[in-house]
Amino acid sequence: QVQLVESGGGLVQAGGSLRLSCAASGRTFSNYAMGWFRQTPGKEREFVATISWSGYNTYYADSVKGRFTISRDNNKNTVYLQMNSLKPEDTAVYYCAANKYPSSLLREYDYWGQGTQVTVSS
């Protein structure tokens, strides 16, 4: 089992920045690729970004490419999502997830956190 706890969400104005963190415990964190997803009420959870176990490979949804950066610190068992130039449409609950390999597919992730709310005001 891998336990994941997100933090760092909050309220920010459009154009601002936030950094989300996801702390992992349980099985060896460095064995897992990690992903960030987001969900708004009435919509399906959607892919945001993913990172390989080494951190060398990253992939982003087109909607966040160039604005968001995913990174990880395997010594701290933590994955981050740096979000810059935030837009009101980025408002969502953000979830981190763990998987054996990087993927944009929600169904392939084995472990999920509880989520953290990000609200971007216009």
Biopython code that builds the backbone (N, CA, C, O; Angstrom):
import numpy as np
from Bio.PDB.StructureBuilder import StructureBuilder

atoms = [
    (1, "GLN", "N", (0.835, -1.195, 0.000)),
    (1, "GLN", "CA", (0.000, 0.000, 0.000)),
    (1, "GLN", "C", (0.873, 1.249, 0.000)),
    (1, "GLN", "O", (1.956, 1.273, 0.584)),
    (2, "VAL", "N", (0.378, 2.275, -0.664)),
    (2, "VAL", "CA", (1.004, 3.584, -0.657)),
    (2, "VAL", "C", (-0.051, 4.579, -0.198)),
    (2, "VAL", "O", (-1.151, 4.628, -0.748)),
    (3, "GLN", "N", (0.287, 5.364, 0.805)),
    (3, "GLN", "CA", (-0.611, 6.408, 1.279)),
    (3, "GLN", "C", (-0.120, 7.752, 0.745)),
    (3, "GLN", "O", (1.070, 8.062, 0.801)),
    (4, "LEU", "N", (-1.052, 8.536, 0.231)),
    (4, "LEU", "CA", (-0.719, 9.811, -0.391)),
    (4, "LEU", "C", (-1.533, 10.922, 0.260)),
    (4, "LEU", "O", (-2.741, 10.787, 0.458)),
    (5, "VAL", "N", (-0.860, 12.022, 0.592)),
    (5, "VAL", "CA", (-1.525, 13.160, 1.204)),
    (5, "VAL", "C", (-1.112, 14.433, 0.477)),
    (5, "VAL", "O", (0.062, 14.804, 0.471)),
    (6, "GLU", "N", (-2.086, 15.095, -0.134)),
    (6, "GLU", "CA", (-1.832, 16.340, -0.847)),
    (6, "GLU", "C", (-1.948, 17.544, 0.095)),
    (6, "GLU", "O", (-2.659, 17.506, 1.099)),
    (7, "SER", "N", (-1.241, 18.591, -0.257)),
    (7, "SER", "CA", (-1.331, 19.859, 0.469)),
    (7, "SER", "C", (-0.943, 20.981, -0.471)),
    (7, "SER", "O", (-0.421, 20.749, -1.562)),
    (8, "GLY", "N", (-1.209, 22.206, -0.028)),
    (8, "GLY", "CA", (-0.775, 23.372, -0.792)),
    (8, "GLY", "C", (-1.865, 24.060, -1.591)),
    (8, "GLY", "O", (-1.624, 25.101, -2.204)),
    (9, "GLY", "N", (-3.061, 23.488, -1.592)),
    (9, "GLY", "CA", (-4.148, 24.148, -2.305)),
    (9, "GLY", "C", (-4.590, 25.425, -1.607)),
    (9, "GLY", "O", (-4.168, 25.718, -0.488)),
    (10, "GLY", "N", (-5.442, 26.172, -2.284)),
    (10, "GLY", "CA", (-5.945, 27.405, -1.693)),
    (10, "GLY", "C", (-6.586, 28.293, -2.732)),
    (10, "GLY", "O", (-6.884, 27.868, -3.849)),
    (11, "LEU", "N", (-6.792, 29.543, -2.337)),
    (11, "LEU", "CA", (-7.410, 30.545, -3.199)),
    (11, "LEU", "C", (-6.327, 31.490, -3.720)),
    (11, "LEU", "O", (-5.521, 32.009, -2.948)),
    (12, "VAL", "N", (-6.318, 31.705, -5.023)),
    (12, "VAL", "CA", (-5.320, 32.577, -5.637)),
    (12, "VAL", "C", (-5.980, 33.355, -6.768)),
    (12, "VAL", "O", (-6.933, 32.880, -7.384)),
    (13, "GLN", "N", (-5.474, 34.537, -7.032)),
    (13, "GLN", "CA", (-5.998, 35.322, -8.147)),
    (13, "GLN", "C", (-5.437, 34.820, -9.472)),
    (13, "GLN", "O", (-4.362, 34.222, -9.527)),
    (14, "ALA", "N", (-6.183, 35.074, -10.527)),
    (14, "ALA", "CA", (-5.721, 34.714, -11.859)),
    (14, "ALA", "C", (-4.355, 35.344, -12.124)),
    (14, "ALA", "O", (-4.119, 36.506, -11.794)),
    (15, "GLY", "N", (-3.472, 34.569, -12.718)),
    (15, "GLY", "CA", (-2.109, 35.018, -12.963)),
    (15, "GLY", "C", (-1.141, 34.660, -11.857)),
    (15, "GLY", "O", (0.071, 34.796, -12.023)),
    (16, "GLY", "N", (-1.660, 34.206, -10.733)),
    (16, "GLY", "CA", (-0.825, 33.861, -9.603)),
    (16, "GLY", "C", (-0.274, 32.451, -9.686)),
    (16, "GLY", "O", (-0.429, 31.760, -10.693)),
    (17, "SER", "N", (0.378, 32.040, -8.601)),
    (17, "SER", "CA", (1.039, 30.733, -8.557)),
    (17, "SER", "C", (0.699, 30.002, -7.263)),
    (17, "SER", "O", (0.399, 30.610, -6.235)),
    (18, "LEU", "N", (0.756, 28.692, -7.351)),
    (18, "LEU", "CA", (0.643, 27.817, -6.187)),
    (18, "LEU", "C", (1.562, 26.621, -6.413)),
    (18, "LEU", "O", (1.836, 26.240, -7.551)),
    (19, "ARG", "N", (2.029, 26.040, -5.320)),
    (19, "ARG", "CA", (2.774, 24.792, -5.414)),
    (19, "ARG", "C", (2.071, 23.746, -4.564)),
    (19, "ARG", "O", (1.921, 23.904, -3.352)),
    (20, "LEU", "N", (1.650, 22.689, -5.213)),
    (20, "LEU", "CA", (1.050, 21.566, -4.513)),
    (20, "LEU", "C", (2.126, 20.551, -4.155)),
    (20, "LEU", "O", (3.102, 20.364, -4.880)),
    (21, "SER", "N", (1.918, 19.907, -3.022)),
    (21, "SER", "CA", (2.808, 18.831, -2.589)),
    (21, "SER", "C", (1.990, 17.571, -2.353)),
    (21, "SER", "O", (0.811, 17.630, -2.006)),
    (22, "CYS", "N", (2.634, 16.445, -2.545)),
    (22, "CYS", "CA", (2.001, 15.160, -2.274)),
    (22, "CYS", "C", (3.029, 14.297, -1.553)),
    (22, "CYS", "O", (4.025, 13.873, -2.140)),
    (23, "ALA", "N", (2.775, 14.047, -0.292)),
    (23, "ALA", "CA", (3.682, 13.245, 0.523)),
    (23, "ALA", "C", (3.229, 11.791, 0.515)),
    (23, "ALA", "O", (2.053, 11.487, 0.711)),
    (24, "ALA", "N", (4.185, 10.906, 0.285)),
    (24, "ALA", "CA", (3.885, 9.481, 0.195)),
    (24, "ALA", "C", (4.488, 8.729, 1.369)),
    (24, "ALA", "O", (5.545, 9.090, 1.886)),
    (25, "SER", "N", (3.800, 7.686, 1.772)),
    (25, "SER", "CA", (4.316, 6.780, 2.798)),
    (25, "SER", "C", (3.877, 5.365, 2.440)),
    (25, "SER", "O", (2.973, 5.155, 1.631)),
    (26, "GLY", "N", (4.544, 4.408, 3.069)),
    (26, "GLY", "CA", (4.220, 3.020, 2.764)),
    (26, "GLY", "C", (5.339, 2.395, 1.965)),
    (26, "GLY", "O", (6.492, 2.396, 2.396)),
    (27, "ARG", "N", (5.011, 1.868, 0.818)),
    (27, "ARG", "CA", (6.006, 1.206, -0.015)),
    (27, "ARG", "C", (7.003, 2.207, -0.582)),
    (27, "ARG", "O", (6.778, 3.415, -0.515)),
    (28, "THR", "N", (8.076, 1.721, -1.127)),
    (28, "THR", "CA", (9.174, 2.557, -1.601)),
    (28, "THR", "C", (8.694, 3.534, -2.664)),
    (28, "THR", "O", (8.293, 3.147, -3.762)),
    (29, "PHE", "N", (8.749, 4.805, -2.305)),
    (29, "PHE", "CA", (8.240, 5.864, -3.177)),
    (29, "PHE", "C", (8.955, 5.869, -4.514)),
    (29, "PHE", "O", (8.327, 6.064, -5.554)),
    (30, "SER", "N", (10.259, 5.657, -4.498)),
    (30, "SER", "CA", (11.037, 5.768, -5.734)),
    (30, "SER", "C", (10.740, 4.645, -6.727)),
    (30, "SER", "O", (11.231, 4.676, -7.855)),
    (31, "ASN", "N", (9.954, 3.670, -6.330)),
    (31, "ASN", "CA", (9.561, 2.607, -7.255)),
    (31, "ASN", "C", (8.382, 3.002, -8.138)),
    (31, "ASN", "O", (8.043, 2.287, -9.081)),
    (32, "TYR", "N", (7.763, 4.131, -7.837)),
    (32, "TYR", "CA", (6.517, 4.503, -8.482)),
    (32, "TYR", "C", (6.661, 5.754, -9.334)),
    (32, "TYR", "O", (7.336, 6.714, -8.962)),
    (33, "ALA", "N", (6.007, 5.713, -10.484)),
    (33, "ALA", "CA", (5.722, 6.942, -11.209)),
    (33, "ALA", "C", (4.572, 7.639, -10.499)),
    (33, "ALA", "O", (3.766, 6.997, -9.825)),
    (34, "MET", "N", (4.503, 8.945, -10.652)),
    (34, "MET", "CA", (3.465, 9.724, -9.976)),
    (34, "MET", "C", (2.718, 10.583, -10.982)),
    (34, "MET", "O", (3.259, 10.992, -12.009)),
    (35, "GLY", "N", (1.475, 10.839, -10.661)),
    (35, "GLY", "CA", (0.671, 11.687, -11.543)),
    (35, "GLY", "C", (-0.167, 12.664, -10.745)),
    (35, "GLY", "O", (-0.473, 12.442, -9.574)),
    (36, "TRP", "N", (-0.527, 13.745, -11.403)),
    (36, "TRP", "CA", (-1.501, 14.701, -10.877)),
    (36, "TRP", "C", (-2.714, 14.712, -11.804)),
    (36, "TRP", "O", (-2.587, 14.734, -13.028)),
    (37, "PHE", "N", (-3.875, 14.697, -11.192)),
    (37, "PHE", "CA", (-5.145, 14.793, -11.904)),
    (37, "PHE", "C", (-5.975, 15.879, -11.241)),
    (37, "PHE", "O", (-5.655, 16.324, -10.139)),
    (38, "ARG", "N", (-7.036, 16.307, -11.906)),
    (38, "ARG", "CA", (-7.925, 17.298, -11.302)),
    (38, "ARG", "C", (-9.366, 17.012, -11.700)),
    (38, "ARG", "O", (-9.637, 16.367, -12.713)),
    (39, "GLN", "N", (-10.274, 17.508, -10.880)),
    (39, "GLN", "CA", (-11.691, 17.252, -11.120)),
    (39, "GLN", "C", (-12.528, 18.426, -10.638)),
    (39, "GLN", "O", (-12.304, 18.964, -9.553)),
    (40, "THR", "N", (-13.496, 18.816, -11.463)),
    (40, "THR", "CA", (-14.478, 19.826, -11.083)),
    (40, "THR", "C", (-15.840, 19.149, -10.992)),
    (40, "THR", "O", (-16.054, 18.097, -11.595)),
    (41, "PRO", "N", (-16.765, 19.751, -10.237)),
    (41, "PRO", "CA", (-18.074, 19.115, -10.051)),
    (41, "PRO", "C", (-18.773, 18.834, -11.381)),
    (41, "PRO", "O", (-18.843, 19.697, -12.256)),
    (42, "GLY", "N", (-19.279, 17.636, -11.511)),
    (42, "GLY", "CA", (-20.014, 17.261, -12.701)),
    (42, "GLY", "C", (-19.160, 16.834, -13.870)),
    (42, "GLY", "O", (-19.683, 16.484, -14.928)),
    (43, "LYS", "N", (-17.851, 16.857, -13.692)),
    (43, "LYS", "CA", (-16.953, 16.461, -14.779)),
    (43, "LYS", "C", (-16.094, 15.286, -14.361)),
    (43, "LYS", "O", (-15.910, 15.019, -13.173)),
    (44, "GLU", "N", (-15.569, 14.587, -15.359)),
    (44, "GLU", "CA", (-14.671, 13.477, -15.070)),
    (44, "GLU", "C", (-13.313, 14.005, -14.600)),
    (44, "GLU", "O", (-12.890, 15.110, -14.939)),
    (45, "ARG", "N", (-12.663, 13.173, -13.816)),
    (45, "ARG", "CA", (-11.308, 13.507, -13.395)),
    (45, "ARG", "C", (-10.401, 13.488, -14.627)),
    (45, "ARG", "O", (-10.470, 12.576, -15.451)),
    (46, "GLU", "N", (-9.552, 14.512, -14.736)),
    (46, "GLU", "CA", (-8.717, 14.617, -15.925)),
    (46, "GLU", "C", (-7.240, 14.673, -15.578)),
    (46, "GLU", "O", (-6.839, 15.135, -14.511)),
    (47, "PHE", "N", (-6.455, 14.188, -16.513)),
    (47, "PHE", "CA", (-5.002, 14.144, -16.371)),
    (47, "PHE", "C", (-4.408, 15.541, -16.412)),
    (47, "PHE", "O", (-4.839, 16.388, -17.193)),
    (48, "VAL", "N", (-3.413, 15.773, -15.561)),
    (48, "VAL", "CA", (-2.686, 17.043, -15.555)),
    (48, "VAL", "C", (-1.220, 16.823, -15.920)),
    (48, "VAL", "O", (-0.708, 17.439, -16.855)),
    (49, "ALA", "N", (-0.547, 15.940, -15.179)),
    (49, "ALA", "CA", (0.885, 15.730, -15.412)),
    (49, "ALA", "C", (1.308, 14.411, -14.783)),
    (49, "ALA", "O", (0.664, 13.906, -13.864)),
    (50, "THR", "N", (2.407, 13.864, -15.298)),
    (50, "THR", "CA", (2.957, 12.653, -14.720)),
    (50, "THR", "C", (4.473, 12.689, -14.797)),
    (50, "THR", "O", (5.044, 13.365, -15.653)),
    (51, "ILE", "N", (5.125, 11.955, -13.892)),
    (51, "ILE", "CA", (6.579, 11.939, -13.818)),
    (51, "ILE", "C", (7.043, 10.519, -13.548)),
    (51, "ILE", "O", (6.424, 9.791, -12.772)),
    (52, "SER", "N", (8.131, 10.130, -14.191)),
    (52, "SER", "CA", (8.681, 8.792, -13.991)),
    (52, "SER", "C", (9.307, 8.663, -12.613)),
    (52, "SER", "O", (9.488, 9.657, -11.908)),
    (53, "TRP", "N", (9.638, 7.436, -12.230)),
    (53, "TRP", "CA", (10.196, 7.203, -10.908)),
    (53, "TRP", "C", (11.507, 7.953, -10.711)),
    (53, "TRP", "O", (11.815, 8.383, -9.599)),
    (54, "SER", "N", (12.286, 8.114, -11.790)),
    (54, "SER", "CA", (13.574, 8.796, -11.698)),
    (54, "SER", "C", (13.439, 10.306, -11.752)),
    (54, "SER", "O", (14.342, 11.033, -11.337)),
    (55, "GLY", "N", (12.301, 10.779, -12.267)),
    (55, "GLY", "CA", (12.133, 12.212, -12.462)),
    (55, "GLY", "C", (12.600, 12.706, -13.814)),
    (55, "GLY", "O", (12.423, 13.880, -14.138)),
    (56, "TYR", "N", (13.196, 11.827, -14.613)),
    (56, "TYR", "CA", (13.760, 12.261, -15.885)),
    (56, "TYR", "C", (12.704, 12.469, -16.968)),
    (56, "TYR", "O", (12.901, 13.253, -17.897)),
    (57, "ASN", "N", (11.602, 11.771, -16.842)),
    (57, "ASN", "CA", (10.555, 11.856, -17.864)),
    (57, "ASN", "C", (9.297, 12.484, -17.279)),
    (57, "ASN", "O", (8.789, 12.054, -16.243)),
    (58, "THR", "N", (8.812, 13.500, -17.962)),
    (58, "THR", "CA", (7.580, 14.165, -17.543)),
    (58, "THR", "C", (6.673, 14.364, -18.757)),
    (58, "THR", "O", (7.140, 14.507, -19.887)),
    (59, "TYR", "N", (5.377, 14.370, -18.495)),
    (59, "TYR", "CA", (4.384, 14.567, -19.549)),
    (59, "TYR", "C", (3.267, 15.438, -18.983)),
    (59, "TYR", "O", (2.934, 15.359, -17.800)),
    (60, "TYR", "N", (2.698, 16.269, -19.855)),
    (60, "TYR", "CA", (1.700, 17.232, -19.417)),
    (60, "TYR", "C", (0.485, 17.223, -20.337)),
    (60, "TYR", "O", (0.582, 16.924, -21.527)),
    (61, "ALA", "N", (-0.653, 17.558, -19.756)),
    (61, "ALA", "CA", (-1.825, 17.847, -20.578)),
    (61, "ALA", "C", (-1.572, 19.133, -21.341)),
    (61, "ALA", "O", (-0.888, 20.032, -20.851)),
    (62, "ASP", "N", (-2.122, 19.217, -22.536)),
    (62, "ASP", "CA", (-1.914, 20.416, -23.353)),
    (62, "ASP", "C", (-2.389, 21.679, -22.641)),
    (62, "ASP", "O", (-1.823, 22.757, -22.828)),
    (63, "SER", "N", (-3.421, 21.540, -21.833)),
    (63, "SER", "CA", (-4.012, 22.703, -21.182)),
    (63, "SER", "C", (-3.104, 23.338, -20.133)),
    (63, "SER", "O", (-3.315, 24.489, -19.751)),
    (64, "VAL", "N", (-2.101, 22.604, -19.665)),
    (64, "VAL", "CA", (-1.214, 23.138, -18.621)),
    (64, "VAL", "C", (0.236, 23.239, -19.075)),
    (64, "VAL", "O", (1.080, 23.765, -18.350)),
    (65, "LYS", "N", (0.524, 22.745, -20.256)),
    (65, "LYS", "CA", (1.908, 22.736, -20.745)),
    (65, "LYS", "C", (2.448, 24.156, -20.804)),
    (65, "LYS", "O", (1.795, 25.061, -21.324)),
    (66, "GLY", "N", (3.641, 24.339, -20.266)),
    (66, "GLY", "CA", (4.266, 25.650, -20.238)),
    (66, "GLY", "C", (3.915, 26.479, -19.015)),
    (66, "GLY", "O", (4.547, 27.503, -18.756)),
    (67, "ARG", "N", (2.910, 26.044, -18.258)),
    (67, "ARG", "CA", (2.503, 26.774, -17.048)),
    (67, "ARG", "C", (2.752, 25.954, -15.787)),
    (67, "ARG", "O", (3.104, 26.511, -14.747)),
    (68, "PHE", "N", (2.575, 24.643, -15.867)),
    (68, "PHE", "CA", (2.739, 23.764, -14.711)),
    (68, "PHE", "C", (4.020, 22.955, -14.854)),
    (68, "PHE", "O", (4.444, 22.623, -15.961)),
    (69, "THR", "N", (4.627, 22.645, -13.713)),
    (69, "THR", "CA", (5.817, 21.804, -13.699)),
    (69, "THR", "C", (5.689, 20.759, -12.611)),
    (69, "THR", "O", (5.453, 21.086, -11.448)),
    (70, "ILE", "N", (5.846, 19.499, -12.990)),
    (70, "ILE", "CA", (5.835, 18.405, -12.019)),
    (70, "ILE", "C", (7.279, 18.039, -11.694)),
    (70, "ILE", "O", (8.139, 18.016, -12.574)),
    (71, "SER", "N", (7.531, 17.757, -10.430)),
    (71, "SER", "CA", (8.869, 17.358, -10.005)),
    (71, "SER", "C", (8.725, 16.436, -8.797)),
    (71, "SER", "O", (7.635, 16.282, -8.246)),
    (72, "ARG", "N", (9.822, 15.836, -8.400)),
    (72, "ARG", "CA", (9.776, 14.938, -7.242)),
    (72, "ARG", "C", (11.103, 14.975, -6.513)),
    (72, "ARG", "O", (12.150, 15.269, -7.090)),
    (73, "ASP", "N", (11.027, 14.666, -5.219)),
    (73, "ASP", "CA", (12.213, 14.523, -4.376)),
    (73, "ASP", "C", (12.093, 13.167, -3.708)),
    (73, "ASP", "O", (11.351, 13.013, -2.738)),
    (74, "ASN", "N", (12.815, 12.188, -4.217)),
    (74, "ASN", "CA", (12.687, 10.829, -3.686)),
    (74, "ASN", "C", (13.265, 10.708, -2.273)),
    (74, "ASN", "O", (12.916, 9.785, -1.537)),
    (75, "ASN", "N", (14.139, 11.627, -1.897)),
    (75, "ASN", "CA", (14.655, 11.602, -0.523)),
    (75, "ASN", "C", (13.591, 12.048, 0.475)),
    (75, "ASN", "O", (13.629, 11.671, 1.646)),
    (76, "LYS", "N", (12.648, 12.851, 0.002)),
    (76, "LYS", "CA", (11.575, 13.340, 0.867)),
    (76, "LYS", "C", (10.243, 12.632, 0.606)),
    (76, "LYS", "O", (9.229, 12.957, 1.224)),
    (77, "ASN", "N", (10.253, 11.667, -0.309)),
    (77, "ASN", "CA", (9.022, 10.936, -0.649)),
    (77, "ASN", "C", (7.894, 11.883, -1.039)),
    (77, "ASN", "O", (6.750, 11.705, -0.620)),
    (78, "THR", "N", (8.222, 12.880, -1.837)),
    (78, "THR", "CA", (7.260, 13.922, -2.157)),
    (78, "THR", "C", (7.311, 14.250, -3.643)),
    (78, "THR", "O", (8.381, 14.312, -4.248)),
    (79, "VAL", "N", (6.132, 14.458, -4.212)),
    (79, "VAL", "CA", (6.012, 14.955, -5.576)),
    (79, "VAL", "C", (5.343, 16.320, -5.516)),
    (79, "VAL", "O", (4.498, 16.571, -4.657)),
    (80, "TYR", "N", (5.726, 17.193, -6.431)),
    (80, "TYR", "CA", (5.252, 18.570, -6.426)),
    (80, "TYR", "C", (4.569, 18.905, -7.754)),
    (80, "TYR", "O", (4.830, 18.286, -8.785)),
    (81, "LEU", "N", (3.704, 19.886, -7.694)),
    (81, "LEU", "CA", (3.137, 20.470, -8.901)),
    (81, "LEU", "C", (3.213, 21.986, -8.747)),
    (81, "LEU", "O", (2.440, 22.587, -8.001)),
    (82, "GLN", "N", (4.150, 22.588, -9.460)),
    (82, "GLN", "CA", (4.270, 24.035, -9.465)),
    (82, "GLN", "C", (3.333, 24.576, -10.527)),
    (82, "GLN", "O", (3.446, 24.215, -11.699)),
    (83, "MET", "N", (2.412, 25.433, -10.132)),
    (83, "MET", "CA", (1.400, 25.964, -11.042)),
    (83, "MET", "C", (1.573, 27.472, -11.153)),
    (83, "MET", "O", (1.397, 28.198, -10.176)),
    (84, "ASN", "N", (1.915, 27.931, -12.334)),
    (84, "ASN", "CA", (2.105, 29.357, -12.604)),
    (84, "ASN", "C", (1.057, 29.849, -13.598)),
    (84, "ASN", "O", (0.404, 29.059, -14.280)),
    (85, "SER", "N", (0.914, 31.156, -13.662)),
    (85, "SER", "CA", (-0.027, 31.772, -14.606)),
    (85, "SER", "C", (-1.399, 31.103, -14.519)),
    (85, "SER", "O", (-1.993, 30.725, -15.529)),
    (86, "LEU", "N", (-1.872, 30.972, -13.315)),
    (86, "LEU", "CA", (-3.130, 30.258, -13.095)),
    (86, "LEU", "C", (-4.306, 30.997, -13.715)),
    (86, "LEU", "O", (-4.342, 32.226, -13.770)),
    (87, "LYS", "N", (-5.268, 30.201, -14.180)),
    (87, "LYS", "CA", (-6.470, 30.714, -14.814)),
    (87, "LYS", "C", (-7.694, 30.227, -14.042)),
    (87, "LYS", "O", (-7.623, 29.204, -13.362)),
    (88, "PRO", "N", (-8.812, 30.943, -14.138)),
    (88, "PRO", "CA", (-10.021, 30.472, -13.442)),
    (88, "PRO", "C", (-10.402, 29.040, -13.832)),
    (88, "PRO", "O", (-10.953, 28.307, -13.011)),
    (89, "GLU", "N", (-10.121, 28.642, -15.052)),
    (89, "GLU", "CA", (-10.463, 27.284, -15.482)),
    (89, "GLU", "C", (-9.566, 26.212, -14.870)),
    (89, "GLU", "O", (-9.812, 25.019, -15.051)),
    (90, "ASP", "N", (-8.533, 26.626, -14.150)),
    (90, "ASP", "CA", (-7.715, 25.668, -13.406)),
    (90, "ASP", "C", (-8.347, 25.300, -12.063)),
    (90, "ASP", "O", (-7.860, 24.406, -11.371)),
    (91, "THR", "N", (-9.419, 25.981, -11.699)),
    (91, "THR", "CA", (-10.112, 25.689, -10.453)),
    (91, "THR", "C", (-10.603, 24.247, -10.453)),
    (91, "THR", "O", (-11.311, 23.822, -11.367)),
    (92, "ALA", "N", (-10.221, 23.499, -9.419)),
    (92, "ALA", "CA", (-10.566, 22.078, -9.335)),
    (92, "ALA", "C", (-10.026, 21.511, -8.034)),
    (92, "ALA", "O", (-9.265, 22.167, -7.323)),
    (93, "VAL", "N", (-10.425, 20.294, -7.735)),
    (93, "VAL", "CA", (-9.754, 19.502, -6.712)),
    (93, "VAL", "C", (-8.634, 18.744, -7.404)),
    (93, "VAL", "O", (-8.858, 18.054, -8.398)),
    (94, "TYR", "N", (-7.436, 18.877, -6.875)),
    (94, "TYR", "CA", (-6.260, 18.252, -7.462)),
    (94, "TYR", "C", (-5.879, 17.010, -6.650)),
    (94, "TYR", "O", (-5.805, 17.049, -5.422)),
    (95, "TYR", "N", (-5.644, 15.919, -7.364)),
    (95, "TYR", "CA", (-5.309, 14.639, -6.755)),
    (95, "TYR", "C", (-3.943, 14.167, -7.242)),
    (95, "TYR", "O", (-3.606, 14.318, -8.417)),
    (96, "CYS", "N", (-3.174, 13.603, -6.342)),
    (96, "CYS", "CA", (-1.979, 12.899, -6.788)),
    (96, "CYS", "C", (-2.265, 11.400, -6.756)),
    (96, "CYS", "O", (-3.147, 10.931, -6.036)),
    (97, "ALA", "N", (-1.502, 10.671, -7.547)),
    (97, "ALA", "CA", (-1.712, 9.234, -7.689)),
    (97, "ALA", "C", (-0.387, 8.553, -7.998)),
    (97, "ALA", "O", (0.533, 9.169, -8.535)),
    (98, "ALA", "N", (-0.303, 7.277, -7.652)),
    (98, "ALA", "CA", (0.914, 6.497, -7.858)),
    (98, "ALA", "C", (0.632, 5.316, -8.783)),
    (98, "ALA", "O", (-0.433, 4.700, -8.733)),
    (99, "ASN", "N", (1.612, 5.021, -9.624)),
    (99, "ASN", "CA", (1.474, 3.950, -10.607)),
    (99, "ASN", "C", (2.857, 3.358, -10.878)),
    (99, "ASN", "O", (3.874, 3.932, -10.487)),
    (100, "LYS", "N", (2.884, 2.225, -11.540)),
    (100, "LYS", "CA", (4.178, 1.592, -11.828)),
    (100, "LYS", "C", (4.957, 2.357, -12.906)),
    (100, "LYS", "O", (6.187, 2.309, -12.934)),
    (101, "TYR", "N", (4.243, 3.063, -13.792)),
    (101, "TYR", "CA", (4.917, 3.767, -14.882)),
    (101, "TYR", "C", (4.117, 5.016, -15.210)),
    (101, "TYR", "O", (2.936, 5.085, -14.873)),
    (102, "PRO", "N", (4.722, 6.002, -15.855)),
    (102, "PRO", "CA", (4.003, 7.243, -16.171)),
    (102, "PRO", "C", (2.844, 6.971, -17.120)),
    (102, "PRO", "O", (2.978, 6.215, -18.083)),
    (103, "SER", "N", (1.718, 7.588, -16.840)),
    (103, "SER", "CA", (0.543, 7.380, -17.669)),
    (103, "SER", "C", (-0.402, 8.559, -17.524)),
    (103, "SER", "O", (-0.463, 9.195, -16.472)),
    (104, "SER", "N", (-1.136, 8.844, -18.589)),
    (104, "SER", "CA", (-2.179, 9.860, -18.527)),
    (104, "SER", "C", (-3.547, 9.240, -18.266)),
    (104, "SER", "O", (-4.552, 9.948, -18.194)),
    (105, "LEU", "N", (-3.584, 7.920, -18.127)),
    (105, "LEU", "CA", (-4.847, 7.213, -17.970)),
    (105, "LEU", "C", (-5.180, 6.989, -16.504)),
    (105, "LEU", "O", (-4.440, 6.330, -15.773)),
    (106, "LEU", "N", (-6.289, 7.541, -16.099)),
    (106, "LEU", "CA", (-6.731, 7.485, -14.705)),
    (106, "LEU", "C", (-6.844, 6.049, -14.217)),
    (106, "LEU", "O", (-6.470, 5.746, -13.084)),
    (107, "ARG", "N", (-7.359, 5.158, -15.071)),
    (107, "ARG", "CA", (-7.640, 3.783, -14.635)),
    (107, "ARG", "C", (-6.377, 2.987, -14.345)),
    (107, "ARG", "O", (-6.446, 1.924, -13.728)),
    (108, "GLU", "N", (-5.231, 3.482, -14.777)),
    (108, "GLU", "CA", (-3.991, 2.730, -14.580)),
    (108, "GLU", "C", (-3.323, 3.024, -13.244)),
    (108, "GLU", "O", (-2.333, 2.382, -12.895)),
    (109, "TYR", "N", (-3.842, 3.967, -12.507)),
    (109, "TYR", "CA", (-3.218, 4.339, -11.230)),
    (109, "TYR", "C", (-3.776, 3.497, -10.092)),
    (109, "TYR", "O", (-4.981, 3.267, -9.990)),
    (110, "ASP", "N", (-2.870, 3.049, -9.251)),
    (110, "ASP", "CA", (-3.232, 2.124, -8.179)),
    (110, "ASP", "C", (-3.616, 2.828, -6.879)),
    (110, "ASP", "O", (-4.480, 2.351, -6.143)),
    (111, "TYR", "N", (-2.982, 3.946, -6.603)),
    (111, "TYR", "CA", (-3.162, 4.618, -5.314)),
    (111, "TYR", "C", (-3.478, 6.087, -5.539)),
    (111, "TYR", "O", (-2.949, 6.724, -6.450)),
    (112, "TRP", "N", (-4.360, 6.616, -4.681)),
    (112, "TRP", "CA", (-4.821, 7.999, -4.808)),
    (112, "TRP", "C", (-4.832, 8.703, -3.476)),
    (112, "TRP", "O", (-5.072, 8.094, -2.434)),
    (113, "GLY", "N", (-4.565, 10.011, -3.523)),
    (113, "GLY", "CA", (-4.750, 10.835, -2.351)),
    (113, "GLY", "C", (-6.180, 11.318, -2.245)),
    (113, "GLY", "O", (-7.026, 10.969, -3.069)),
    (114, "GLN", "N", (-6.450, 12.127, -1.222)),
    (114, "GLN", "CA", (-7.807, 12.618, -0.966)),
    (114, "GLN", "C", (-8.105, 13.911, -1.717)),
    (114, "GLN", "O", (-9.265, 14.304, -1.841)),
    (115, "GLY", "N", (-7.086, 14.559, -2.209)),
    (115, "GLY", "CA", (-7.294, 15.770, -2.998)),
    (115, "GLY", "C", (-7.120, 17.048, -2.206)),
    (115, "GLY", "O", (-7.268, 17.066, -0.984)),
    (116, "THR", "N", (-6.803, 18.119, -2.920)),
    (116, "THR", "CA", (-6.681, 19.438, -2.329)),
    (116, "THR", "C", (-7.336, 20.442, -3.284)),
    (116, "THR", "O", (-7.142, 20.376, -4.498)),
    (117, "GLN", "N", (-8.111, 21.366, -2.720)),
    (117, "GLN", "CA", (-8.884, 22.304, -3.538)),
    (117, "GLN", "C", (-8.005, 23.476, -3.981)),
    (117, "GLN", "O", (-7.290, 24.081, -3.182)),
    (118, "VAL", "N", (-8.083, 23.771, -5.271)),
    (118, "VAL", "CA", (-7.450, 24.958, -5.836)),
    (118, "VAL", "C", (-8.551, 25.817, -6.447)),
    (118, "VAL", "O", (-9.323, 25.350, -7.284)),
    (119, "THR", "N", (-8.613, 27.071, -6.021)),
    (119, "THR", "CA", (-9.604, 27.998, -6.543)),
    (119, "THR", "C", (-8.890, 29.221, -7.085)),
    (119, "THR", "O", (-8.122, 29.870, -6.375)),
    (120, "VAL", "N", (-9.150, 29.534, -8.355)),
    (120, "VAL", "CA", (-8.522, 30.672, -9.008)),
    (120, "VAL", "C", (-9.616, 31.696, -9.307)),
    (120, "VAL", "O", (-10.547, 31.421, -10.064)),
    (121, "SER", "N", (-9.494, 32.864, -8.712)),
    (121, "SER", "CA", (-10.496, 33.910, -8.909)),
    (121, "SER", "C", (-10.095, 34.818, -10.070)),
    (121, "SER", "O", (-8.912, 35.037, -10.329)),
    (122, "SER", "N", (-11.093, 35.331, -10.749)),
    (122, "SER", "CA", (-10.830, 36.206, -11.910)),
    (122, "SER", "C", (-10.747, 37.659, -11.510)),
    (122, "SER", "O", (-10.531, 38.522, -12.361)),
]
sb = StructureBuilder()
sb.init_structure("model")
sb.init_model(0)
sb.init_chain("A")
sb.init_seg("    ")
for serial, (resi, resn, name, xyz) in enumerate(atoms, 1):
    if name == "N":
        sb.init_residue(resn, " ", resi, " ")
    sb.init_atom(name, np.array(xyz, "f"), 0.0, 1.0, " ", f" {name:<3s}", serial, name[0])
structure = sb.get_structure()
